[in-house]
Amino acid sequence: MVENGQAPGIRQVRYSPEAGSAGFGVEVLSFERLRRMDRARRRERPQRPDFHVLALVRSGSGRQVADFVDHPLGERSVVWIRPGVVHRWAEVDGVDGPLVLFEPEVLAGVVGADGVAGVGGVAGVGGVAGVAGAAAFGASCWQVGEEDWGLVLAGVEHLAQEHAAVVAREEPFSRALLGHLLAALLLRVGPPESVRPSAAAGDREVFRRYCTAVEEGFTGRHHVADYARELGYTVRTLTRASRAASGLGAKRLLDERILLEAKRLLAHTDLPLARCAERVGFDDAANFAAFFRRLAGESPGRWREAAAGR
């Protein structure tokens, strides 16, 4: 279950577990239940959860929008909404299937360096940090192969049954059990690899650490050198690893993350441009406008007007 926070223009959604399941940080529901819980159809307006939502389309068709990308949904579609992503369920009245809600901390300590980070989206290594820190970079929607679909549904059903069991009778290993089942499900679901297969393991690890640090600090730190000092690398090392893993240099990756957040604010809030600039770490609105124009090809004001008409 979820509860709402307050932010101008974007519905902030915070994880709030059902009575009796507090402390587990994971639960399984369905699109049908989502619709019953949301008679006001707030799901169709922009929202920003602070937890993960993994949705599987068992039947039907619809649409989901994540960070300005419209994703058609059909049988065997998977949607992974990571913390911080602005999304909306544009059309899911005819969609059925399970949804898994989980907090990033659920996977902590479950897997090691070559485990679930690969399913997190960016680096392919590094455990939970790859999942929790990849909000802006990982794939949001893809389709599972027919040969794996039955196993995916079985994994969700197993997770749901174990969740019901531990709620009824909590045991010392309950949280770990749910974490392992969730990790297995994420590995089976298998989102598209967003790291170049040719990237060396060392570059993948450096890239993972860099992406995690960027996600935590991009609103206040706009220079790669700051992250290099924090992580104990040189700027050259971060640039090489970033380019090897993603095709983008470290500076371009950082700039793209800042740009995405700026677009979210421009599209989903009515904050003045100067306030949007402040929210992404610019003291001067003119510098923000120049940055935005350089990356987006148009001014923030024009981009906002175009976004409003979409």
C-alpha positions as MATLAB code, in Angstrom:
seq = 'MVENGQAPGIRQVRYSPEAGSAGFGVEVLSFERLRRMDRARRRERPQRPDFHVLALVRSGSGRQVADFVDHPLGERSVVWIRPGVVHRWAEVDGVDGPLVLFEPEVLAGVVGADGVAGVGGVAGVGGVAGVAGAAAFGASCWQVGEEDWGLVLAGVEHLAQEHAAVVAREEPFSRALLGHLLAALLLRVGPPESVRPSAAAGDREVFRRYCTAVEEGFTGRHHVADYARELGYTVRTLTRASRAASGLGAKRLLDERILLEAKRLLAHTDLPLARCAERVGFDDAANFAAFFRRLAGESPGRWREAAAGR';
ca = [
       0.000    0.000    0.000;
       1.092    3.598   -0.454;
       0.586    6.981    1.108;
       1.022   10.407   -0.390;
       3.472   13.188    0.329;
       3.437   16.767   -0.867;
       5.438   18.366   -3.685;
       4.348   20.953   -6.229;
       2.894   19.231   -9.279;
       4.315   15.767   -8.645;
       2.499   13.340   -6.382;
       5.116   11.930   -4.033;
       4.200    8.358   -3.135;
       5.762    6.767   -0.068;
       5.741    3.118    0.806;
       3.351    2.227    3.618;
       3.027   -1.511    4.302;
      -0.190   -3.224    5.214;
      -0.899   -3.834    8.863;
       0.985   -6.896   10.004;
       3.649   -6.769    7.292;
       5.687   -3.831    8.570;
       9.404   -4.510    8.572;
       9.425   -6.777    5.524;
       9.493   -3.997    2.921;
       7.879   -6.057    0.172;
       4.370   -7.075   -0.832;
       2.509   -8.395   -3.854;
      -0.758   -7.014   -5.156;
      -2.470   -6.837   -8.554;
      -3.672   -4.330  -11.127;
      -7.230   -5.207  -10.111;
      -6.475   -4.296   -6.524;
      -4.692   -1.142   -7.631;
      -7.836   -0.040   -9.423;
     -10.003   -0.822   -6.377;
      -7.679    1.215   -4.152;
      -7.666    4.116   -6.585;
     -11.275    4.995   -7.378;
     -10.199    8.615   -7.978;
      -7.828    7.443  -10.763;
      -4.844    9.248   -9.286;
      -2.713    6.582  -10.958;
      -3.200    8.459  -14.253;
      -1.450   11.588  -12.929;
       2.332   12.007  -12.545;
       3.649   10.358   -9.403;
       7.071    9.704   -7.941;
       7.438    6.697   -5.628;
      10.259    6.295   -3.138;
      10.161    2.516   -3.601;
      10.385    0.014   -6.456;
       7.346   -1.203   -8.384;
       7.755   -4.296  -10.545;
       4.621   -4.911  -12.641;
       3.937   -7.954  -14.829;
       1.192   -7.935  -17.448;
      -0.483  -11.335  -17.487;
      -3.238  -10.264  -19.879;
      -4.767   -7.223  -21.549;
      -3.153   -4.122  -23.016;
      -2.536   -0.560  -21.924;
       0.091    2.178  -21.570;
       2.529    3.427  -18.983;
       4.604    6.603  -19.158;
       7.968    6.909  -17.398;
      10.070   10.057  -17.633;
       8.452   11.252  -20.866;
       8.623    7.883  -22.622;
       5.309    6.216  -23.522;
       5.433    2.426  -23.159;
       2.730    0.201  -24.684;
       1.809   -2.727  -22.454;
       0.752   -6.171  -23.563;
       0.985   -9.781  -22.485;
       4.406  -10.565  -20.956;
       5.283   -6.876  -20.554;
       7.373   -5.967  -17.516;
       7.438   -2.490  -15.987;
      10.098   -1.595  -13.445;
       9.515    1.775  -11.781;
      12.542    2.672   -9.696;
      12.575    5.137   -6.794;
      12.527    8.716   -8.015;
      11.203    8.030  -11.512;
       8.204   10.165  -12.450;
       5.603    7.924  -14.025;
       1.891    7.432  -14.521;
      -0.337    4.517  -15.392;
      -1.779    6.114  -18.529;
      -4.156    3.286  -19.377;
      -4.416    0.109  -17.305;
      -8.172   -0.453  -16.985;
      -7.887   -3.570  -19.141;
      -4.596   -4.860  -17.732;
      -4.285   -7.733  -15.279;
      -1.291   -9.194  -13.524;
       0.772   -8.914  -10.340;
       2.672   -5.930   -8.974;
       5.545   -6.302   -6.525;
       6.233   -3.284   -4.303;
       9.537   -3.279   -2.452;
      11.901   -0.945   -0.674;
      15.544   -0.794   -1.815;
      16.720   -2.090    1.568;
      14.965   -5.439    1.093;
      17.840   -6.746   -1.015;
      20.574   -5.556    1.328;
      22.934   -8.376    2.160;
      21.128  -10.863   -0.084;
      23.590  -11.020   -2.963;
      27.219  -10.268   -3.522;
      29.301   -8.504   -6.108;
      28.046  -10.355   -9.163;
      24.402  -10.697   -8.178;
      21.333   -8.597   -8.507;
      23.084   -5.393   -9.541;
      22.909   -6.640  -13.112;
      19.137   -6.526  -12.953;
      19.294   -3.071  -11.413;
      20.155   -1.577  -14.719;
      23.488    0.159  -14.920;
      26.553   -1.648  -13.827;
      25.966   -5.356  -13.727;
      27.955   -5.717  -10.507;
      27.829   -4.564   -6.946;
      24.775   -6.003   -5.250;
      21.937   -3.854   -4.094;
      23.591   -0.542   -4.925;
      23.149   -1.315   -8.600;
      19.425   -1.724   -8.060;
      18.823    1.182   -5.725;
      21.146    3.618   -7.441;
      20.054    3.106  -11.020;
      16.789    4.996  -10.945;
      17.605    7.301  -13.809;
      19.454    4.873  -16.024;
      17.824    1.454  -16.072;
      15.225    0.192  -18.542;
      11.614    0.938  -17.535;
       9.716   -1.472  -19.747;
      10.496   -4.590  -21.762;
       8.977   -7.950  -22.662;
       9.887  -11.312  -21.177;
      10.453  -14.204  -23.569;
       7.710  -16.798  -23.775;
      10.071  -19.517  -22.576;
      10.713  -17.659  -19.301;
       7.245  -16.262  -18.665;
       5.903  -19.276  -16.768;
       8.908  -19.225  -14.455;
       8.476  -15.495  -13.852;
       4.830  -15.933  -12.844;
       5.750  -18.897  -10.661;
       8.393  -16.763   -8.961;
       5.864  -14.030   -8.202;
       3.374  -16.561   -6.861;
       6.026  -18.115   -4.622;
       6.968  -14.683   -3.303;
       3.300  -13.863   -2.605;
       2.739  -17.148   -0.770;
       5.857  -16.746    1.359;
       4.890  -13.166    2.157;
       1.491  -14.317    3.378;
       3.180  -17.018    5.435;
       5.685  -14.726    7.154;
       2.987  -12.154    7.905;
       0.999  -14.882    9.619;
       4.009  -16.367   11.397;
       7.119  -14.205   11.441;
      10.399  -16.053   11.949;
      14.005  -14.845   12.370;
      14.806  -15.553    8.726;
      11.594  -14.046    7.267;
      13.110  -10.889    5.821;
      16.086  -12.750    4.369;
      13.767  -15.337    2.816;
      11.696  -12.666    1.088;
      14.861  -10.903   -0.055;
      16.238  -14.054   -1.664;
      12.969  -14.814   -3.421;
      12.781  -11.247   -4.705;
      16.391  -11.398   -5.917;
      15.669  -14.645   -7.774;
      12.590  -13.077   -9.390;
      14.541  -10.023  -10.529;
      17.234  -12.185  -12.054;
      14.622  -14.282  -13.858;
      12.753  -11.224  -15.157;
      16.025  -10.107  -16.723;
      15.780   -6.474  -17.924;
      17.818   -5.532  -20.995;
      21.473   -5.094  -20.164;
      22.243   -1.382  -20.177;
      25.985   -1.846  -19.761;
      28.003   -2.671  -22.819;
      28.895   -6.388  -22.795;
      32.441   -5.518  -23.819;
      33.035   -3.466  -20.648;
      35.627   -5.035  -18.366;
      34.605   -6.054  -14.859;
      36.757   -3.321  -13.353;
      35.120   -0.650  -15.487;
      31.680   -1.972  -14.568;
      32.452   -1.655  -10.865;
      33.827    1.870  -11.230;
      30.815    2.831  -13.341;
      28.391    1.381  -10.791;
      29.996    3.350   -7.973;
      29.996    6.509  -10.066;
      26.310    6.175  -11.011;
      25.356    5.589   -7.390;
      27.320    8.653   -6.285;
      25.790   10.771   -9.059;
      22.290    9.726   -8.057;
      23.003   10.811   -4.503;
      24.749   14.094   -5.271;
      23.861   15.511   -8.690;
      21.709   18.339   -7.295;
      24.689   19.836   -5.489;
      27.781   18.653   -7.339;
      28.184   19.289  -11.067;
      31.874   18.494  -11.503;
      33.258   15.019  -12.162;
      36.308   15.929  -10.081;
      34.118   16.064   -6.975;
      32.995   12.483   -7.498;
      36.516   11.353   -8.356;
      37.779   12.666   -5.018;
      34.883   11.087   -3.136;
      35.360    7.688   -4.746;
      39.157    7.675   -4.777;
      39.575    7.654   -8.562;
      40.966   10.083  -11.078;
      38.703   11.955  -13.457;
      40.367   10.047  -16.281;
      39.461    6.712  -14.650;
      35.811    7.700  -14.235;
      35.653    8.960  -17.805;
      37.192    5.791  -19.201;
      34.946    3.485  -17.176;
      31.825    5.464  -17.988;
      32.564    5.475  -21.709;
      33.423    1.774  -21.707;
      30.233    0.831  -19.843;
      27.721    3.223  -21.378;
      29.220    4.968  -24.372;
      28.961    8.295  -22.546;
      31.781   10.106  -20.807;
      31.506   10.771  -17.083;
      30.700   14.462  -17.588;
      27.982   13.758  -20.159;
      26.417   11.141  -17.901;
      26.318   13.614  -15.016;
      24.873   16.331  -17.245;
      22.176   13.994  -18.560;
      21.123   13.176  -14.998;
      20.844   16.871  -14.139;
      18.905   17.486  -17.356;
      16.428   14.706  -16.605;
      15.659   16.169  -13.190;
      15.262   19.628  -14.714;
      12.796   18.238  -17.253;
      10.820   16.556  -14.481;
      10.502   19.852  -12.636;
       9.627   21.834  -15.744;
       7.012   19.357  -16.934;
       5.396   18.364  -13.655;
       5.539   21.499  -11.505;
       4.696   25.171  -11.946;
       7.864   26.300  -10.200;
       9.453   29.423  -11.742;
      12.510   28.744  -13.853;
      14.748   30.260  -11.186;
      13.420   27.799   -8.598;
      13.860   24.889  -10.987;
      17.432   26.022  -11.466;
      17.989   26.068   -7.699;
      16.503   22.597   -7.284;
      19.122   21.122   -9.625;
      22.037   23.074   -8.162;
      22.326   26.266  -10.211;
      22.703   29.549   -8.339;
      22.114   31.548  -11.494;
      19.073   31.070  -13.751;
      21.014   32.265  -16.798;
      23.627   29.536  -16.307;
      20.830   26.991  -15.946;
      19.201   28.206  -19.164;
      22.509   27.972  -21.029;
      23.105   24.455  -19.670;
      19.607   23.343  -20.624;
      19.810   24.814  -24.110;
      23.192   23.184  -24.732;
      21.899   19.710  -23.865;
      18.237   19.885  -24.910;
      18.602   22.143  -27.924;
      16.019   24.668  -26.724;
      15.363   26.969  -23.803;
      13.762   25.666  -20.584;
      10.725   27.865  -21.168;
      10.141   26.589  -24.690;
      10.653   23.001  -23.574;
       8.101   23.487  -20.774;
       5.556   24.890  -23.248;
       6.052   21.930  -25.567;
       5.759   19.449  -22.677;
       2.492   21.033  -21.570;
       1.028   20.490  -25.029;
       1.897   16.804  -25.218;
];
